Amino acid sequence: MLSFAAVVIAAPAAEAVPATIPLTITNNSGQSGPVYIYNLGTFLATGQQGWVDGAGTFHPWPGGGDPPVPAPDASIPGPAAGQSTTIQVPKMSGRIYFSYGSKLVFRLAPGGLVQPAVQNPSDPNRDILFNWSEYTLNDDGIWINSTQVDMYSVPYAVGVRRADGSTAETGHLKPGGYSAVYAGLRAQPGGWGGLIQTRGDGTVLRALAPGYGIETGALPASVMGDFVDRVWARYRSATLTVTPFGDRPDVRYTGRVEGETFVFRNTSGGVATTFVKPDSDSVLRCYKHLDAPNDEVRGPISRTLCACFNRSTLLVNASQPDPDAGAFYADAVTNHFSRIIHAQMVDGKAYGFPFDDVGHHESLVHDGNPQSASLILDPLS
């Protein structure tokens, strides 16, 4: 899921962004086996989907099949432990995958690439240790993130070097943070430890995001239900104010529960949009009953609601989004997956759910005139 690509805000480029920029992968993981790199996505000049080799050349995918057929081997040899490898990244919106020890399995269906879906126990990548970063490089610069929207797995950070020589990085865990996340999930009552997937030899591979936990039965389908019920009860008699754009404070919506529907009105009193009571899956994945179309009204309101449901701030602040990260995840019913991950990040930033960028709490770096980018594979400790 390209969780940030749909909400990228263009910034003026100081100079023309070149056709490709270097991205350096540094292997600080401490793992002794081979690393494989993949750069997959949409080539912005043509809209084609495909893969990129280490020199930055784009290759469109060939046609797929039903059942899906093997994709061309798009792997790039990654750096050995303690070493670095530099690749060229063209203007694309996509993912940079990296795997330890084994190559990933990609297949092509008639509709395009079939990406790993490890919530499916029969996925061929289920027992491979891997992760990915999402990025967009275009004429307005680069956006590159460290994401946990689909799963938490082997740690890494991303960075950018600016024209003035300075660098920005995000995604680093605190010392011991990698293992601490798994320990925190195991210690959290209510089934959260069931999100963790291990290999037959006992190797911990990842923790599924809670929406996938509901899908697979690892997490109870009602895990957020009590909080949703309390929110619905409160706003039958109270008013929620949503100001979805930080740079447009005059755009405000007020909401109250009328019957069983949360009704939001604009400043003129007209109905802007409505929401039925969301189930836990809608909350944790920010879709379905909390769908967020790319528009100027429902989408921004829904994004805000999704963020404050996951952060459990709706009962402590009737003006959203809440700027105080210290108040996040304080309710007993909350997105504990996101809570635990944020607590272990050096800068507190993470993509613990799809709209964790509301209020800029996401692990994302951007520059309008990038000189280079970086992906740092951190220790599994």
C-alpha positions, 0 to 999 in steps of 0.5 A, a space after each residue: 500500500 502506497 500510504 503516502 503517495 496519494 497525499 503528496 503535496 507538491 513543493 517548488 523545486 529549487 532546481 530541476 530534479 534530474 532523471 535519476 538520483 542515487 540511492 545508497 543502501 547500507 547494510 548495518 543489519 548484522 546479518 551474514 547472508 545475501 541481501 536482494 534489492 527490488 525497485 518496483 512501481 509506476 514509471 511516471 513518464 509513461 504510466 507503465 508498471 515495471 521494475 528498475 535495474 541498478 543503473 536506473 533503467 526502467 523495464 515494463 512488466 510483460 503480460 501476466 497470466 491466469 493463474 499468475 506467471 513468474 515475473 522476470 527476476 528484478 533483483 539487484 544484489 544488495 550490500 554485504 554486512 557492513 557494506 553499501 550499494 548505490 543504485 539509481 532511482 528514476 522518476 517513479 512511484 513505487 516500492 523498494 523491497 529488500 530481502 535477507 537470505 532468499 529472493 522474493 517471489 513475484 508473479 504477474 496476473 492479467 492486471 499486473 504485478 502480484 505483490 507479497 501478501 504474507 497474511 495469506 499462509 500460502 503466499 510463497 514469501 511467507 517464510 522470507 525475512 523482508 520489508 519495503 520502503 515506499 517512495 515517489 520521485 518526480 519533478 517536485 522532489 522525493 518523498 520516501 518513507 519507512 512504513 509499517 502500514 501492512 506489517 512490522 518487520 526487519 528495521 530500516 531507516 530512510 534519508 535524503 541529502 539536500 542541496 546544502 549538504 545537510 541530511 534528514 533521516 527517519 525510521 531508526 528504532 531505539 537501541 533494542 527497539 526491534 525486539 521490544 516491539 515484539 515483546 510489547 505485542 506479546 505482553 498486550 492482552 487481547 490477542 495482540 501477540 497473535 499478530 506475530 508470525 514466525 518461521 518453522 525454525 522459530 525465527 520471528 519474521 514480522 507482525 501483521 498490521 491489526 487489520 490483517 490480524 482481523 482478516 486472518 483471525 489472529 485478532 478479535 474482530 471487535 477489538 476497537 468496538 468498545 471505543 467506537 461505541 463510546 464515541 457514538 454515545 458521546 457525540 449524540 450530545 456533544 459536537 466534534 469539530 474537524 479542521 482537516 487542513 493545517 494551513 486552512 483553519 477557516 475550513 471546519 466541519 462540525 459533527 454529531 451523531 443523529 440516529 445511528 449516523 455521524 453527520 458532518 456539516 459545513 460552516 453554513 450548516 449544510 450536510 458535508 458528509 455522513 458516516 455509519 458506525 465503523 467496525 474495527 476493520 474499517 478503523 484499523 485499515 481506514 477504509 470501508 465505512 471510513 473510506 477517504 476519496 481523494 476529494 476536498 470534503 469527505 476524504 479529509 474528514 475521514 482521514 482525520 476520523 481514522 487518525 483519531 480513532 486509531 490514536 483514541 483521542 476522540 473522547 478527550 478532545 472534541 477538536 480534531 486533529 489533536 496536536 498533542 502526541 502525548 495524548 495518543 493511545 492513552 485509552 485502554 482500547 486503541 491501536 496498540 500495534 501503532 502505539 508500541 511501534 511509535 514508542 520505540 522510534 528514535 524520533 517518535 515517527 512511524 506509519 503505524 496505520 494508513 493515515 498516520 500522516 495526519 498531524 505529521 506523525 509519519 516517518 517520511 522525509 521529503 526534499 524538493 531538490 534531492 542530491 541523493 537518498 538512502 536506505 539504512 538496514 538496521 540491526 535486528 536487535 
